Amino acid sequence: MKQVTYSKLKEEFCDKENKYALIIYSQSNFNKEYSELSRTYLISSDNKYFQSGKISNSLFGSCIDGTDIGVRLDTYNWKVEKVVILETEEEINKYKSMIGSF
């Protein structure tokens, strides 16, 4: 796993396939207390958000605690706490299995 900035994530994922990352959103975005697990979303480079020349720039992700699947994250103005790029199949499969379906 490699921690990067949000802008570095966009740069590394631009027009790439089959790359995955975790976006952890800041607790300050929410009125209720949420664990880091509940604020962490698995995303992939297959989102239109990372593909140049697309009309849409949608970014979908799924919360790794399994509560929110396929959430359109780009519609929220949530502050990002940190971003972690998953670098191995083992890491990717670990988080995919936590969600159940991705």
C-alpha positions as CSV (number, residue, x, y, z in Angstrom):
1,M,0.0,0.0,0.0
2,K,1.2,3.5,-0.8
3,Q,-0.2,6.7,0.7
4,V,-0.6,9.5,-1.8
5,T,-2.4,12.8,-2.1
6,Y,-5.7,13.0,-3.9
7,S,-4.2,14.9,-6.8
8,K,-1.5,12.2,-7.1
9,L,-4.2,9.6,-7.2
10,K,-5.8,11.3,-10.2
11,E,-2.5,11.5,-11.9
12,E,-1.6,7.8,-11.3
13,F,-5.0,6.5,-12.2
14,C,-5.6,8.6,-15.3
15,D,-6.4,6.3,-18.3
16,K,-5.2,3.2,-16.4
17,E,-7.1,0.0,-15.9
18,N,-7.5,-2.4,-12.9
19,K,-5.9,-0.1,-10.3
20,Y,-7.5,0.2,-6.9
21,A,-7.3,2.6,-4.0
22,L,-8.9,3.4,-0.7
23,I,-10.2,6.9,0.0
24,I,-10.6,7.7,3.7
25,Y,-12.9,10.7,4.3
26,S,-12.4,13.1,7.2
27,Q,-14.7,12.7,10.3
28,S,-15.3,16.5,10.0
29,N,-17.6,15.7,7.0
30,F,-20.2,14.1,9.3
31,N,-22.4,15.1,12.3
32,K,-22.3,11.5,13.6
33,E,-19.1,9.7,14.8
34,Y,-18.0,7.1,12.3
35,S,-15.0,4.8,12.5
36,E,-12.2,5.0,9.9
37,L,-13.5,1.7,8.5
38,S,-16.9,3.3,7.9
39,R,-15.3,6.4,6.2
40,T,-13.2,4.3,3.9
41,Y,-14.3,3.6,0.3
42,L,-12.7,1.3,-2.3
43,I,-12.5,2.8,-5.8
44,S,-11.0,1.7,-9.1
45,S,-9.3,3.4,-12.0
46,D,-12.2,2.1,-14.2
47,N,-14.3,5.1,-13.1
48,K,-15.0,7.7,-15.7
49,Y,-13.5,10.2,-13.2
50,F,-10.0,9.0,-14.3
51,Q,-10.7,8.6,-18.0
52,S,-9.8,11.5,-20.2
53,G,-12.3,12.5,-23.0
54,K,-15.4,11.3,-21.2
55,I,-18.5,13.5,-20.9
56,S,-19.1,12.3,-17.4
57,N,-16.6,12.4,-14.5
58,S,-18.4,10.1,-12.1
59,L,-16.5,8.4,-9.3
60,F,-18.2,5.4,-7.7
61,G,-16.9,3.5,-4.7
62,S,-18.0,1.1,-2.0
63,C,-17.6,1.5,1.8
64,I,-15.3,-1.3,3.1
65,D,-17.6,-1.9,6.1
66,G,-20.2,-3.1,3.6
67,T,-22.9,-0.5,4.4
68,D,-22.7,1.6,1.2
69,I,-22.2,-0.2,-2.1
70,G,-21.8,1.7,-5.4
71,V,-22.0,5.2,-4.0
72,R,-21.4,8.1,-6.4
73,L,-18.7,9.8,-4.4
74,D,-18.1,12.8,-6.7
75,T,-21.5,14.3,-5.8
76,Y,-20.4,14.8,-2.2
77,N,-18.1,17.6,-1.2
78,W,-16.4,15.5,1.4
79,K,-12.9,16.4,2.6
80,V,-10.4,13.6,2.0
81,E,-8.3,12.6,5.0
82,K,-6.0,10.2,3.1
83,V,-5.7,8.1,0.0
84,V,-4.0,4.7,-0.2
85,I,-3.2,3.0,-3.5
86,L,-3.4,-0.8,-3.3
87,E,-0.4,-2.3,-5.0
88,T,-0.8,-6.0,-4.8
89,E,-3.6,-8.5,-5.7
90,E,-3.5,-9.6,-2.0
91,E,-4.4,-6.1,-0.8
92,I,-7.0,-5.7,-3.5
93,N,-8.7,-9.0,-2.7
94,K,-8.7,-8.3,1.0
95,Y,-10.7,-5.2,0.6
96,K,-13.0,-6.6,-2.1
97,S,-13.8,-9.5,0.2
98,M,-14.7,-7.1,3.0
99,I,-17.4,-5.5,0.7
100,G,-18.7,-8.8,-0.6
101,S,-19.2,-7.5,-4.1
102,F,-17.4,-4.8,-6.1
